[in-house]
Amino acid sequence: MPSVGLGALAYATNGSIFLVGTEREHPDAVEIAANGTGGLSYWAPAWSRDGRYLMFAGAPQGDGASRIFVVDPQGRQVSSFAGWLPSWSPDSSKVAAWDDPFKTVGIWSVDGRRVSTVPFPTGVTLPGDSTPTFTGDGQALYFVLSRVSSEPEAVPIDGSAPHELSPITTAGNPVFSNDGSQVALPAADGLYLARGDGFAPRLIAHLATGRFYDAVWSKLDDRIAVAWTGAGQYESLAVIDVASGRTVIVWESAPGDRIHPIRWAPDGRSILMSSGSRLYRVVVSDQATTNPTFAAEVLFEDPSHDAFTDLAADWQWIAGGG
């Protein structure tokens, strides 16, 4: 298996999309989609899991349908198609996005061909403006909205009947492991892990107070980063060891700021996260010791950003990156 390294950082600010290379290559931010170009503002950058493509959305500054753009790592457009709230398939070959919100979801190939249309079934309840998200095997969609309790259901792409994704009520997004064999289920009493089909859940990290949200699996699926809302006005970034359930606090926010873990570096040594108006790289070292040590680097700051929403950013994973 080829090694996987850390590539470019993509982030959105003031309606534009920027790319920042690694420290060794192209350290300066490059604007690849400028606010106002084509009458659109741009948001929600997300790298494909294989690191070959970056996706983001473009929304008219007035009313009108949004579009999805797929570009290569240099920012050159590969395809564009109408859609809203997109997500990548696990194998990086397809994109799911609302065609007609809450009525149909389009499944698109990377080169912009419609692969299929999935009608949204009656009787399935959505927790607000939910993103259609692929299950770990890529055969169904579920609909997620961060930090909202729900009873998620999976909607098969082949048109067969919806089914439960989890036998428990979740307190936030279910998140599948990178290999698709497990799903993390934040709940009122802690974090559960279930099989890839959502069943046989087991509690691995119990909470006396607060909630876990925004779970992010490490590349090796051995650790999970979460936002932890405690009893006070602070939020914490925590790391949970999958095998033991050991939970370590990594970072504590400023009063009133939300914490949003985004993605692990492939080597498992750092986490990309946002808190308030800043984007951080949080270094995690000595994870197995009694007193882990941590450090944080500010990658970007947007003083105009609302502290109660998450900065939109993503790290690229690249094969052969060391």
N, C-alpha and C positions, 0 to 999 in steps of 0.2 A: 504494500500500500504506500503511495507517495506521501511524503511529509506535507503538512499543511501549515502555511505561515500567514502572518497578518499583512493585509494589503492596504488599500486606501480607505480613508474615512470619508463618508458622504454625509452632508448635513444640509438642512433647510433653514433659511433665515430670511425674513422680510420678503417672502414670496419667491426667493431664488434658491437654486441648488448648487452646492459647492462640493468639490473633491479636494482632499488633502492627501498627498502621498505619505509613504513611510518617512521616518526621520532620515533614512539614507538616500531616498529618492524623492524629488519634487516636494519639498516641505511646504511650499506656498500654496494657499488655497486657489483653485481655479474654478471660476463660475461656468457651469455647463448649461444652465437653464436660467435665463434672466427674467426677473419679474417684469411683466408687461409684454414680453415677446409673444406674438400671436394673440394678444389680448388676454393672456392667462397669468395667473400666479401659480407657483409650483410648491409641492409639499410632499411629505411622507416618502423619503428615499428608502429603498430596501434592496440589499444585495441578494441575488440568488445564492442558494447554499453552496453551489460549486464556484462562486466568485466570478463567473463569466459575464454576468449581466447585472446592471443596476436598473431598478424600476422606480418610477415616481409618478405622482398624479399632477395634472394641470387643471386648474379650475378657473372659469371665467371670473373676472372681477365683479361682474354683475350676475344676473341670473343666466342659467344655461347648463348644459350637460358637461360634466368633467371628462377628461381623457386620461388614459394611461400611456406612459412613454417607457420604452425599453431601450437602453443605450448600452454600448460596450464600455469597458473600463476607462477608455479615453474620452467618454462622453459623446461618442458618435451614435446617432439614432439608428436603431435596428428596426423598430416598429412603433406604431401608435394606434390605439383603438379606443372607442368610447367605453367608459366604465367608471365605477365609483367604489372606493374602499377595496383595493386589490390585495391579494396575497399570493405568494409563490407556492407551487407544488413542491413536495419533498425532493423530487428528482430534478428540480430546476428547469423542467421542460415546459411548464404551463403556468398560466396566471388565471386566478379566479377573481371576478369583479362583478358587482351588481350591474346588470343591464338596465332594468327597470326596478328601482329600489323596492324591496320586499315583495317582488313578483317573480322576477327571473334573474338567474346568475349566468353570465357568460364564462365559458372556459376557453382560453385563448392559448395558442402556441406562441413561443418566443418571437417568431417572425410575423405575428399579427394575424394568423388564420384562426377563425373560430372553429374550435374542436367540437363543442357541444353547448347546448343551452339547458340549464337545470331549472325547471319550474320550482318556485318556492311553495312547499305544500301547505294547504290549509291545516289548521290545528296545531301548528308549531309556533310557539310564542317567542318573540324576539325581545331581548332586553335593551331596546333603543336602537341607535344607529350602529348595527353590528356588522363587523367585517366577516365576509364568507371566507373561511379558513379550511385548508385541507387537513384531513386526519393523517395520522402517521403513515398509513399505507397508500395515501393519495386516492383512495376509492370513494371517499365521501367528503362532504363539507359540514362544518359546524359553524356557529355564528357567535362571535365573541365581542364583548364590550368590557373593557378593563374596569375592575373594581365593582362589578355589579353581580349580585347573587342571582343564580339561575339554575335551571335543571336542563342542561344542554342535551340536544338531540343531534344525531348525525343524519344527514340527508344524502343518500347514495347518489353518485353522479349518473348511474345507469337508470335512474328513475324508479327504482324499487322503494318500498315503504320506509319512512324514517324509523329510527330506532334510538333507544337511549344511548348516550355517550358515556354516562356515568350514573351509577345507582345512588349517588349522594348529591345533595344540593351544593353547588360550588359557590365560593365567595369571590371568585374572580375567574380569569381565563384559564381553562384547561390548556396545558402545553405539552406537546409530544416530545419525547426524546429524539435525538438526531437519528437513531437507528429505527425509530418508530415502534419499538417493542414495549415502551412504557409511556404513561401519561401522568403528568403531575397535576393534582387536583387541589387547589387552595380551598379550604373550607373554614367554617366558623371556629373550629377547634384546633386547626393546624394544617399541615400539608400532608396529603395522602398521595401514594403512588399506586397506580393500577396497571393492569396489563394493557397492551395496545388497543384492545377492544373496549377498554373502559371499566372492565369488571375485576373482581377480586381486589378491591382497594384495601390498603393497609396504611395506618397512620405512622409516618416516620418522624415527624417533628410536631410536638404538642405545644400549644400556646396557652399560657395562663391569662394573658391580656392581648388585645389588639388582633390584627389579621395579617396574613401573608398575601401579597399580591405580586403580579408581574413576574412569574417564575421564568428563569432562563437557564437552560441546561448547558453545562460545559461541553466541549468538543468530545470528550471521552464518556459523557453521560454518567460521570461519577460524582458530580457536585451540581448543586442548583443554587443560583443566586436569586434572592427575593427581596422585595420591599416589605418592611415590617412596620406596621403602624401600631405604636404602643398606646398606653393610656394618656400620655401627655401630648404636647403639640409638636413633638419631634417625630420624624420617621427615620428608620435605620435601614442600611443595606446589610443583609445577612447572607452567609454562605452555609448551606446545609450539605453535609456529607450523606450521600445516598445510602451507603452501606450501613452506617452507624446511626444516622439521624442527628449527629453532633451539629449544633448550630452555633456559629461564631458571628458576632457583630463586627462588621467591617467599617462602617461609616455611619455617622449621625448627621442629619440635616440641620440647617439653620431653622429657627422656629417658623412654622407655617409653610416651609418648602416641601413639595413632594419629591420622593425619590423614585427613579424609574430605571432599573437595570435593563440594558439593551442587548448586549452580546458579550460573551467571553472571547478573549484572545484564544487562538487555537492551542497554545501551549499551557493554558489554564493558569497563567500567572497574573493576569489582569482582567478587569471587567470594564466595559464601556457603560457609563451610566449618566443620567442627567439629574440635576437637583436644582430647583429654582431656575435661574437664568444661565446656569453654567453646565457645560458638558465636561465630564471627568474621565480620566483613565485611572482606575483604582487598582493599585498593585497589591496582589495577595501573595504573601510568602510565608514559609514555615507553617503551612496549613495543619500539619499533623502534630505540632508542638503544643505545649500547655499554654503558651502565651504567643499567639501568632502576631506577626508584625505587619503593618499596612502603611501604604503611602498613597497619595493622590496627586495627580497632575491635571491642571485645568487645560483642556484642549481648545475650548472656545467659550466665549461669553456673549450673550445677547441681552444687554440691559433692558431692552424694551419687552422682553418675553414675560408672559404671565407666569408667575411662580406656581400656579395651581394647574398648569398643563405641562405636558412633557415635551422637551425639545426633540425634534425629529432628526434622527441620525442613525447610521449603521456602519459597522466595520465590515470590510471585505475579507473573506477567507480565500486564500489562493493556494493551489496545489504546487508543491515543490518550493514553498516559501521558507523552508527550514524549520 
